[in-house]
Amino acid sequence: MGQVTVRINGYSHTIGCKDGEEGHVHALAAQIEDKVRMIRNMGGQFSEARMLLHVALLLADEGSDLRAEVTRLRQGGAAAPADPQLAERLSRIAERIETLAQTLDRP
């Protein structure tokens, strides 16, 4: 089992992952850090928990939008994507984002 250390909002966190997924975890952490920066740039003071709650909500919202788009595509709401596996990949990405958002809610 692999482990990576990521830095989010100035804090280091060691995360377990499957061997070979270390780069993916780093990429996910970079997305989270981008959201942290975006929220921080809006101004205001946030506790660590509140900051991560806002990040989780943003990611959950993006996941919800992706799931809605996948559903729309599956129901024939638009021309079939050039890549027939695109909807399935988007669905898996949305599920990963949801899982990540849920783990951020836990202490």
TATA-V36219 format. One record per backbone hydrogen bond with DSSP energy under -0.5 kcal/mol. NH is the residue of the N-H (numbers start at 1). CO is the residue of the C=O. E is the energy in kcal/mol with one decimal. If there is no record, write none. Layout:
nh,co,e
NH,CO,E
NH,CO,E
This chain:
nh,co,e
2,17,-1.9
4,15,-2.5
6,4,-0.6
6,13,-3.0
8,6,-0.5
8,11,-2.8
11,8,-2.1
13,6,-3.0
15,4,-3.4
15,13,-0.6
17,2,-2.5
21,18,-2.3
25,21,-2.3
26,22,-2.3
27,23,-2.2
28,24,-2.4
29,25,-2.6
30,26,-2.1
31,27,-1.7
32,28,-2.1
33,29,-2.8
34,30,-2.1
35,31,-1.8
36,32,-2.4
37,33,-2.5
38,34,-2.2
39,35,-2.5
40,36,-2.9
41,37,-2.5
42,38,-0.7
42,39,-1.0
43,40,-1.4
51,47,-2.7
52,48,-2.5
53,49,-2.0
54,50,-2.3
55,51,-2.3
56,52,-2.8
57,53,-2.5
58,54,-2.4
59,55,-2.6
60,56,-2.8
61,57,-2.4
62,58,-2.2
63,59,-2.5
64,60,-2.5
65,61,-2.4
66,62,-2.3
67,63,-2.5
68,64,-2.4
69,65,-2.2
70,66,-2.6
71,67,-2.6
72,68,-2.5
73,69,-2.6
74,70,-2.7
75,71,-1.8
76,73,-1.3
77,72,-2.9
84,82,-0.7
86,83,-2.3
89,85,-2.3
90,86,-2.8
91,87,-2.1
92,88,-2.2
93,89,-2.3
94,90,-2.5
95,91,-2.2
96,92,-2.2
97,93,-2.4
98,94,-2.3
99,95,-2.4
100,96,-2.6
101,97,-2.8
102,98,-2.2
103,99,-2.0
104,100,-1.5
105,101,-0.8
105,102,-0.6
106,102,-0.6
106,103,-0.6
